[in-house]
């Protein structure tokens, strides 16, 4: 999962920003970081001129670009005042502008659907006619086979003699070879025809005898038979963006309970779940899970009530320690939903087949527009491998189709991370770390099939980039996303890792969920639920996100793309903070600066940095700058800071280096070596570089400046340990290290994890703007 270029690294190649091909000019992790609906997912960009280098104007003629500056050995020893300023040229990033084209009036979703229904009807009539002919042919062949085999003779109409006709055999046995695709053959390629939605289910796949319909089952009350008096007013409130948010304590977690604002009573929190016996599970799942996990731990008891009640949920305390338990809950919920959905359809098929009038007088509504009902978005193939194996461990499967191919394509037993790396790094980067994949999985009663066609699948496993490539890019005339039209459960695991990929890909996927399909794709629209036909499916979809921490991108995703009528919750713990538990005793100074609007936050940050922080580095002819590590969390802020060091005359005596996620390993090693010897006084480093390479030792650090706080609070402690190594090596006197942090009100989620829940409110709202901790 190393950084890449091109489309797949519009994500990593255009870190957190730009479009899929790095062609967008808006700010943010793939999308704009404007303030829309409570997050950075929508709205205008964060400011003008972000990361744009310019080599003219105030700095004179165009100069050769250098993204780092190394001082000579004589300069390091003597600190000469008149160091010649090496001319540089900007590396302004060119942005392709797509011309706007006038589009012809398009059909509405309803018109497309009706046209597709008519087309489907004609196609079925044609297929029925072809089947009748095939049946008649088979019957004739069967009659011929009962007679003695003999040579048949054909009478020539224009001759007296008879010609022998060869014995019947197969004609046209030669089969056209498949054309090689220019795209990757990929272990994910699908080679099967689209099937009828129920072709693989047999009569014995009916509801379990023990499965009596329970009116209190959330599956019944949310999907099958929801009360219109309840959900219609809530959908109307959600459409108007009217929500109420309550903060409550739930299972020792701080819960932000959000629900549509109506005149009805507010929806109660779901009932407590202490184990599988408290969940409405299919009998064939309940026995297996109770033998493996008879009682839930505290984390499971906090998550399960909202998960199995079909509420949206953002859980912000995923760790390596609880990852298996969360994975098991997610797998159990997905299987339970699929089994209930498929069994209901098969049971109704039996009713319809016994009814002389078919479904006309029964009016059974049990389907969507497409078969896939669960979408799981994961960061790597190894994550997918773990989730699939977890599903297998809790259900009875007799046969697995394409298992060997799945093992070869998704598991890597020999890829191991160093034991010196932190536990969370090893958990994410061991095994197959490829982040381009998509996998359809189909379940029958006793069989699982991997690599099924999406339209034949029950679950789709994918990375954001892999699924976006399957859908197509915005530049293409026709996108393929009808298989996402009936997704009812979305599970996003390890969302903190997805933040380090291109966030735009994930938002693009959510924008294409639950849209009206352009074709029927074999769907019986007369059995589609009314809320599908009314284009209300997105209000019934459940979205569950597991992350190590909360960010504005995650809360924005839930606010802007997940309007569940039954309510949403964000669960997070109380944070004790990192500042009191650093591996080294040092002074920590937090400086608050004003940024009234999110759109201008980046400009305000850069302005504060150049006016309040930079003078500390340039005084006394830059002697005090030696050993300064500057941490820049946002990869779109990074070019602006780097260019300032490269071009601004005030920085001409400050030698510097940089390490980003795109820096080649030899260049990064050279920068670290020069930083240790003092030939580079300042070293710039990004959060994504720490994420992908997790540097455990950068020697020579005497002070740390946080241009912004990291999303991952573990990095704060790990970077502080660099000061400890400097003390141990004699480069720094004990307790003489310095940490300086810049923050504003938009950093409140990051700040809380660093300073603690009890301090964050005071630091954001008190009159003073400087806070010192030792």
Secondary structure, 3 states (H helix, E strand, C coil): CCCCCCCHHHHHCCCCCCCCCCCCCCCCCCCCCCCECCECCCCCCCCCCCCCCCCCHHHCCCCCCCCCECCCHHHHHHCCCCCCCCCCCCCCCCCCCCCCCCCCCCCCHHHHHHHHHHHHHHHHHHHHHHHHHHHHHHHHHHHHHHCCCCCEEEECCCCCCEEEECCCCCCCCCCCCCCCCCCCCCCCCCCCCCCCCCCCCCHHHCCCCCCCCCCCCHHHHHHHCCCHHHHHHHHHHHHCCCEEEEEEEECCEEEEEEEECCCCCCCCCCCCCCCHHHCCCCHHHHHHHHHHCCCCCHHHHHHHHHHCCCCEEEECCCCCCCHHHHHHHHHHHHHHHHHHHHHHHHHHHHHHHHCCCCCCCCCCCCECCCCCCEEEECCCHHHHHHHHHHHHHCCCCCEEECHHHHHHHHCCCCCCCCCCCCHHHHHHHCCCCCCCCEEEEEECCCEEEECCCHHHCCEEEECHHHHHHHHCCCCCCCCCCHHHCCCCEEEECCHHHHCCCCHHHHHHHHHCCCCCCCCCCCCCHHHECHHHHCCCHHHCCEEEEECCCCCHHHHHHHHHHCCCCCCEEEEECCCCCCCCCCCCCCEEEEEECCCCCHHHHHHHHHHHHHHHHHHHHHHHHHHHHCCEEEEECCHHHHHHHHHHHHHCHHHCCCCEEEECCCCCHHHHHHHHHHHHHCCCCEEEEEHHHHHHHCCCCCCCCCEEEECCCCCCCHHHHHHHHHHHHHHHCCCCCCCCCEEEEEECHHHHHHHHHHHCHHHHHHHHHCCCCEEEEC
